[in-house]
């Protein structure tokens, strides 16, 4: 199945305009530091156009602070940053050197929650460039722990800091409202065990927008990159019409043989469902929903400059639709075909010459095929599910899976020779075929 890339939409619908108020609710004064102010939503005002702005989080290890009051901050130069950090680190926390920031390109934004519980969460959810008048809007979220979580009875002064591209626009901070009981939240991501960069990513999709956060490196002390984008009415309609088809299960063997893990989770009305799969595997009963989620996640990944999501080194491929019920090739065989003469010979052997040879432009494409022959599983299936570029040695790896429906399935006593054929971009690299679990 061909995977698609999606371009980032330049402008899209966003959250409502906001009125100035306290930094986390109604119980304190509005705070302004270097042009930053804290706002709360006013749902009676019409939406503005907004564009997502990428941002990078500082390490979570820096979230504990000596600053005890609620505050939002913007530091646009090294002097302001050094002054803020001296107050942030204080004198009671050892080994807190000033994190380096290139202020010719970036600036620092931050939210200080003040005294809170040990299990409370604090995060920056989105950074948006908005018009009317032009400004940056930072959406942040305070997440109290669930009532059934046991937490240590200790007070923590918590903060969240991030860098964004340098801008002279005013910055407004908006606290995200709490989810309603019937809110639909969709999360999806990927992870790789044997990986050096972009090893984990998670997108959170809501009606008012989606944010993707990616770990650039395996080191937890290095920054995570995030970006927000709006979710269109059409996209949300597709998601709400199909999310209930998502099963609650693990399909295949995610993370086995360095396949990587892809997952989708739905939270709605107090319940959760999650499916874990190997990267780029299709969820048959929820394919429409899966494609809608991947489209949004892919668009966000493009905005962060990621050439691929979930599957570094993946190669686009297209299935050649089966035209015969069973192949005439009875032996187990793996093929890589790079010219028309070899393709014609293989196709005629495969079909017994009963079906016209599909036209393929071998200046642009090549064919990879798997024939299982007499090893075919009754009532089962054989399918090529992944194509990847591999290194050490440099090669193309074609992953195929043989599915066995199990002993409890009634089958017709027929002899079938199962097969799978795909086209992929032409390459002179050797092709290796790997059976997936």
C-alpha positions as CSV (number, residue, x, y, z in Angstrom):
1,X,0.0,0.0,0.0
2,X,1.4,3.3,-0.9
3,X,2.0,5.7,2.0
4,X,1.3,9.3,1.5
5,X,3.1,12.5,2.7
6,X,1.1,15.5,3.6
7,X,2.0,19.2,3.3
8,X,1.5,21.5,6.2
9,X,-1.5,23.7,5.8
10,X,-0.4,27.4,5.9
11,X,-3.5,28.8,7.6
12,X,-6.4,27.1,9.4
13,X,-9.1,27.7,12.0
14,X,-7.9,28.0,15.5
15,X,-9.0,28.7,19.1
16,X,-11.1,31.7,20.2
17,X,-9.8,35.2,21.0
18,X,-9.0,35.6,24.7
19,X,-9.5,38.2,27.4
20,X,-6.8,39.1,29.9
21,X,-7.1,37.5,33.3
22,X,-5.0,35.6,35.9
23,X,-2.2,33.2,35.1
24,X,-4.1,30.1,35.9
25,X,-7.7,31.0,36.7
26,X,-9.6,33.7,38.5
27,X,-7.6,33.9,41.7
28,X,-4.7,36.3,41.0
29,X,-3.4,39.3,38.9
30,X,-2.5,39.2,35.3
31,X,1.3,38.9,34.9
32,X,3.4,40.6,32.2
33,X,7.1,40.0,31.7
34,X,8.8,41.4,28.6
35,X,5.6,41.7,26.7
36,X,4.0,38.4,27.9
37,X,0.6,38.2,29.4
38,X,-1.6,35.5,30.8
39,X,-5.1,35.1,29.4
40,X,-8.2,32.9,29.8
41,X,-10.5,31.8,27.0
42,X,-13.6,33.8,26.0
43,X,-15.8,31.4,24.0
44,X,-18.1,34.2,22.7
45,X,-15.5,35.7,20.4
46,X,-15.0,34.4,16.8
47,X,-11.9,32.3,15.9
48,X,-8.8,33.8,14.3
49,X,-6.6,32.4,11.7
50,X,-3.5,30.8,13.2
51,X,-0.3,29.1,12.1
52,X,1.7,26.7,14.3
53,X,5.2,27.7,15.4
54,X,7.7,24.9,16.2
55,X,9.1,25.0,19.8
56,X,11.6,22.9,21.8
57,X,11.2,22.0,25.4
58,X,13.9,22.2,28.0
59,X,14.7,19.0,29.8
60,X,12.1,17.9,32.4
61,X,15.0,17.8,34.8
62,X,14.9,21.6,34.9
63,X,11.2,21.8,35.8
64,X,11.8,22.2,39.5
65,X,12.3,25.9,40.3
66,X,13.0,28.3,43.2
67,X,10.3,30.7,41.8
68,X,7.3,30.2,44.1
69,X,4.6,32.4,42.4
70,X,2.6,32.0,39.2
71,X,4.3,33.7,36.3
72,X,4.6,33.7,32.6
73,X,7.9,34.8,31.0
74,X,9.6,35.7,27.7
75,X,13.4,36.2,27.5
76,X,14.5,37.6,24.2
77,X,18.2,38.1,25.0
78,X,21.1,36.6,27.0
79,X,20.9,39.2,29.8
80,X,17.2,38.6,30.4
81,X,17.8,34.8,30.3
82,X,20.7,34.9,32.7
83,X,18.6,37.0,35.1
84,X,15.6,34.7,34.9
85,X,17.8,31.6,35.3
86,X,19.5,32.9,38.4
87,X,16.0,33.3,40.0
88,X,14.8,30.0,38.6
89,X,17.7,28.0,39.9
90,X,18.0,29.8,43.2
91,X,20.7,29.0,45.7
92,X,19.2,25.8,47.1
93,X,19.5,23.7,44.0
94,X,23.0,22.5,43.1
95,X,24.4,21.8,39.7
96,X,22.1,24.0,37.7
97,X,24.3,25.7,35.0
98,X,22.7,28.1,32.6
99,X,21.4,26.2,29.6
100,X,22.8,27.7,26.3
101,X,20.4,29.4,24.0
102,X,21.3,31.0,20.6
103,X,19.4,34.3,20.9
104,X,20.3,35.3,17.4
105,X,17.7,32.7,16.3
106,X,15.6,31.8,19.3
107,X,14.0,33.2,22.5
108,X,12.7,31.6,25.7
109,X,9.1,31.3,26.8
110,X,8.0,29.8,30.1
111,X,5.2,29.2,32.6
112,X,5.7,29.1,36.4
113,X,2.9,27.3,38.2
114,X,4.0,28.1,41.8
115,X,3.3,25.7,44.6
116,X,1.6,22.5,43.4
117,X,1.4,18.8,44.2
118,X,4.2,16.4,43.4
119,X,2.1,14.6,40.7
120,X,0.7,17.7,39.0
121,X,1.6,18.1,35.3
122,X,2.5,21.3,33.5
123,X,3.1,21.6,29.8
124,X,3.2,23.9,26.9
125,X,0.6,22.5,24.4
126,X,0.9,24.9,21.4
127,X,2.6,28.0,20.1
128,X,0.6,29.8,17.4
129,X,1.1,32.9,15.3
130,X,-2.2,34.8,15.2
131,X,-3.4,37.9,13.4
132,X,-5.7,40.7,14.4
133,X,-3.4,42.2,15.7
134,X,-0.4,40.0,15.0
135,X,0.9,38.2,18.1
136,X,2.2,34.8,19.4
137,X,-0.2,32.8,21.5
138,X,1.2,30.2,23.9
139,X,-1.2,27.6,25.2
140,X,-0.3,25.9,28.4
141,X,-1.9,23.2,30.5
142,X,-2.0,22.3,34.2
143,X,-3.0,18.7,34.7
144,X,-3.9,17.6,38.3
145,X,-3.3,13.9,39.0
146,X,-6.3,11.5,38.7
147,X,-8.1,10.9,42.0
148,X,-7.0,7.3,42.2
149,X,-3.3,8.1,42.0
150,X,-1.3,8.0,45.3
151,X,1.2,10.9,45.5
152,X,3.8,11.9,48.0
153,X,2.5,14.8,50.2
154,X,5.1,17.3,49.1
155,X,4.8,20.8,47.6
156,X,6.7,21.4,44.4
157,X,7.4,24.7,42.6
158,X,7.0,23.7,39.0
159,X,7.9,25.4,35.7
160,X,8.0,24.6,32.0
161,X,10.4,26.3,29.7
162,X,10.8,26.2,25.9
163,X,12.6,27.9,23.0
164,X,10.8,29.3,20.0
165,X,12.1,31.1,16.9
166,X,13.0,34.7,17.7
167,X,10.2,37.2,17.3
168,X,9.4,40.8,18.3
169,X,5.7,40.1,18.3
170,X,3.9,40.4,21.7
171,X,3.3,37.0,23.4
172,X,0.1,36.0,25.1
173,X,-0.3,33.0,27.3
174,X,-3.5,31.1,27.4
175,X,-4.4,28.3,29.9
176,X,-6.0,25.4,28.1
177,X,-9.5,24.6,29.5
178,X,-10.1,21.2,31.2
179,X,-11.5,18.5,29.0
180,X,-15.3,17.9,29.3
181,X,-16.5,14.5,30.2
182,X,-17.5,13.7,26.7
183,X,-14.4,15.1,25.0
184,X,-12.8,12.9,22.3
185,X,-9.0,12.8,22.6
186,X,-7.0,10.8,20.0
187,X,-3.3,10.1,20.6
188,X,-0.9,8.4,18.2
189,X,2.8,7.9,17.9
190,X,5.8,5.7,17.1
191,X,8.9,4.3,18.9
192,X,12.0,2.5,17.9
193,X,14.4,0.6,20.2
194,X,17.4,0.5,17.8
195,X,17.5,4.2,16.9
196,X,19.6,7.3,17.1
197,X,17.3,10.2,16.3
198,X,13.5,10.9,16.0
199,X,13.1,7.7,18.0
200,X,9.8,8.5,19.7
201,X,6.9,10.7,18.7
202,X,3.4,11.4,20.0
203,X,0.6,13.4,18.5
204,X,-2.4,14.5,20.5
205,X,-5.5,15.3,18.4
206,X,-8.5,17.3,19.6
207,X,-11.2,19.2,17.9
208,X,-9.4,22.5,18.3
209,X,-6.0,21.3,17.1
210,X,-3.3,18.7,17.2
211,X,0.3,18.8,18.6
212,X,3.1,16.5,17.7
213,X,6.1,16.1,20.1
214,X,9.2,14.2,19.0
215,X,12.3,13.1,20.9
216,X,15.2,14.1,18.7
217,X,17.6,11.8,20.5
218,X,17.4,8.9,23.0
219,X,19.0,11.0,25.7
220,X,16.1,12.2,28.0
221,X,18.1,15.3,28.9
222,X,18.0,16.6,25.3
223,X,15.2,18.8,24.2
224,X,11.9,17.5,22.6
225,X,10.6,19.3,19.5
226,X,6.8,20.1,19.1
227,X,4.5,21.8,16.7
228,X,0.8,22.5,16.6
229,X,-1.7,22.7,13.7
230,X,-5.4,23.2,13.4
231,X,-7.7,20.2,12.7
232,X,-10.2,21.1,9.9
233,X,-13.9,20.5,10.3
234,X,-13.7,17.8,7.5
235,X,-10.8,16.0,9.3
236,X,-12.7,16.1,12.6
237,X,-15.8,14.8,11.0
238,X,-13.9,11.8,9.5
239,X,-12.3,11.1,12.9
240,X,-15.6,11.2,14.9
241,X,-17.3,9.1,12.3
242,X,-14.8,6.2,12.5
243,X,-13.0,6.3,15.9
244,X,-15.3,3.6,17.3
245,X,-13.9,1.1,14.9
246,X,-10.5,1.1,16.6
247,X,-9.9,-2.3,18.4
248,X,-8.3,-2.7,21.8
249,X,-5.4,-5.1,21.0
250,X,-1.8,-5.7,19.9
251,X,-1.4,-6.8,16.3
252,X,1.7,-8.7,15.2
253,X,4.9,-8.1,17.1
254,X,5.6,-4.4,17.5
255,X,9.3,-3.6,18.2
256,X,10.3,-7.2,17.1
257,X,13.2,-7.4,14.7
258,X,13.6,-3.6,14.8
259,X,10.2,-3.2,13.1
260,X,9.3,-0.3,15.3
261,X,6.0,0.3,17.1
262,X,3.1,2.4,15.9
263,X,0.1,3.0,18.2
264,X,-3.2,4.8,18.3
265,X,-5.2,5.5,21.4
266,X,-8.7,6.9,21.8
267,X,-10.1,8.4,25.0
268,X,-13.8,9.1,25.2
269,X,-16.3,9.3,28.0
270,X,-13.9,8.0,30.6
271,X,-12.8,4.9,28.7
272,X,-9.7,4.2,26.6
273,X,-8.9,1.9,23.7
274,X,-5.5,1.4,22.2
275,X,-4.0,-0.7,19.4
276,X,-0.3,-1.4,18.9
277,X,1.1,-2.5,15.6
278,X,4.3,-2.7,13.7
279,X,5.1,0.5,11.8
280,X,3.0,1.0,8.6
281,X,0.8,-2.1,9.1
282,X,-2.8,-1.5,8.3
283,X,-5.6,-2.1,10.9
284,X,-8.2,-3.8,8.7
285,X,-11.3,-3.0,10.8
286,X,-10.2,0.6,11.4
287,X,-8.4,1.5,8.2
288,X,-10.3,4.7,7.5
289,X,-9.7,6.0,11.0
290,X,-6.1,5.0,10.9
291,X,-5.6,6.8,7.6
292,X,-7.2,10.0,9.0
293,X,-5.0,9.9,12.1
294,X,-1.8,9.3,10.0
295,X,-2.7,12.1,7.7
296,X,-2.7,14.7,10.6
297,X,0.4,13.1,12.3
298,X,2.3,13.1,9.0
299,X,1.4,16.8,8.3
300,X,2.8,17.7,11.7
301,X,6.0,15.7,11.1
302,X,6.6,17.5,7.9
303,X,6.3,20.8,9.8
304,X,9.1,19.6,12.0
305,X,11.3,18.7,9.0
306,X,10.9,14.9,9.4
307,X,11.2,13.1,6.0
308,X,9.4,10.1,7.3
309,X,7.3,9.3,10.4
310,X,7.3,6.0,12.4
311,X,9.5,4.3,9.9
312,X,12.9,5.8,9.2
313,X,14.2,4.5,5.9
314,X,10.8,3.4,4.6
315,X,10.3,3.2,0.9
316,X,7.0,3.8,-0.8
317,X,5.5,0.8,-2.6
318,X,2.3,-0.2,-4.4
319,X,0.7,-3.6,-4.4
320,X,0.1,-5.3,-7.8
321,X,-3.5,-6.4,-7.4
322,X,-3.9,-10.2,-7.5
323,X,-5.5,-11.4,-10.8
324,X,-5.4,-15.1,-10.2
325,X,-6.7,-17.0,-7.2
326,X,-3.6,-19.2,-6.9
327,X,-0.2,-18.9,-8.5
328,X,1.2,-21.5,-10.9
329,X,4.5,-21.1,-9.2
330,X,4.6,-24.0,-6.7
331,X,8.1,-23.5,-5.2
332,X,9.0,-21.0,-2.5
333,X,10.6,-18.1,-4.3
334,X,11.7,-14.5,-3.7
335,X,12.2,-12.3,-6.7
336,X,13.4,-8.8,-7.6
337,X,12.6,-7.9,-11.2
338,X,14.3,-4.9,-12.9
339,X,13.5,-5.3,-16.6
340,X,10.5,-5.9,-18.9
341,X,11.7,-9.3,-20.3
342,X,12.2,-10.8,-16.9
343,X,8.8,-9.4,-15.8
344,X,7.0,-10.9,-18.7
345,X,8.6,-14.3,-18.2
346,X,7.8,-14.3,-14.4
347,X,4.2,-13.1,-15.0
348,X,3.5,-15.8,-17.6
349,X,4.9,-18.5,-15.3
350,X,2.8,-17.1,-12.4
351,X,-0.5,-16.9,-14.3
352,X,0.0,-19.7,-16.8
353,X,-0.2,-17.1,-19.6
354,X,-3.9,-16.6,-18.9
355,X,-3.7,-12.9,-17.9
356,X,-2.2,-10.0,-19.7
357,X,1.1,-8.7,-18.4
358,X,0.6,-5.5,-16.3
359,X,2.5,-2.6,-17.8
360,X,5.4,-1.3,-15.6
361,X,7.8,1.5,-16.5
362,X,11.1,-0.2,-15.5
363,X,13.0,3.1,-16.0
364,X,11.2,4.3,-12.8
365,X,10.0,1.1,-11.0
366,X,11.0,-2.4,-10.1
367,X,9.1,-5.4,-8.8
368,X,9.5,-7.4,-5.6
369,X,7.7,-10.6,-5.1
370,X,7.1,-13.4,-2.6
371,X,5.8,-16.8,-3.7
372,X,5.1,-19.3,-0.9
373,X,4.1,-22.2,-3.0
374,X,3.3,-25.5,-1.2
375,X,4.1,-23.8,2.1
376,X,0.9,-21.7,1.9
377,X,-1.3,-21.8,4.9
378,X,-4.9,-23.0,4.2
379,X,-7.3,-20.0,4.7
380,X,-4.3,-17.9,5.5
381,X,-2.7,-15.1,3.6
382,X,0.7,-13.8,2.4
383,X,1.5,-10.1,2.0
384,X,4.4,-7.8,1.6
385,X,3.9,-5.3,4.4
386,X,7.1,-3.1,4.5
387,X,10.0,-2.0,2.3
388,X,12.9,-0.3,3.9
389,X,16.4,1.0,3.1
390,X,19.0,-0.6,5.3
391,X,22.6,0.0,6.0
392,X,25.7,-2.1,6.9
393,X,25.5,-3.5,4.3
394,X,23.5,-1.1,2.1
395,X,20.4,-2.9,0.9
396,X,16.6,-2.9,0.4
397,X,14.7,-5.0,3.0
398,X,11.3,-6.4,2.0
399,X,9.2,-7.6,5.0
400,X,6.5,-10.1,4.4
401,X,4.0,-11.8,6.7
402,X,2.3,-15.1,6.5
403,X,-1.0,-15.1,8.4
404,X,-2.4,-18.3,9.9
405,X,-6.0,-18.1,11.0
406,X,-5.6,-20.8,13.6
407,X,-7.0,-24.3,14.1
408,X,-10.6,-23.2,14.9
409,X,-11.3,-21.9,11.4
410,X,-13.2,-24.1,8.9
411,X,-11.4,-24.2,5.6
412,X,-12.1,-25.8,2.2
413,X,-9.6,-28.5,1.4
414,X,-8.0,-26.7,-1.5
415,X,-4.3,-26.4,-2.5
416,X,-3.3,-22.8,-3.0
417,X,0.0,-21.2,-3.9
418,X,-0.1,-17.8,-2.2
419,X,1.9,-14.8,-3.4
420,X,2.4,-11.1,-3.0
421,X,3.8,-8.7,-5.6
422,X,4.6,-5.0,-5.3
423,X,6.3,-2.2,-7.3
424,X,8.9,0.2,-5.7
425,X,11.3,2.8,-7.0
426,X,14.0,1.3,-9.1
427,X,17.3,0.6,-7.4
428,X,20.5,-1.4,-8.1
429,X,20.9,-2.3,-4.4
430,X,20.6,-5.9,-3.4
431,X,17.1,-7.0,-2.1
432,X,16.7,-9.0,1.1
433,X,13.4,-10.6,2.1
434,X,12.6,-10.9,5.8
435,X,9.7,-12.9,7.3
436,X,7.9,-10.8,9.8
437,X,6.5,-12.3,13.0
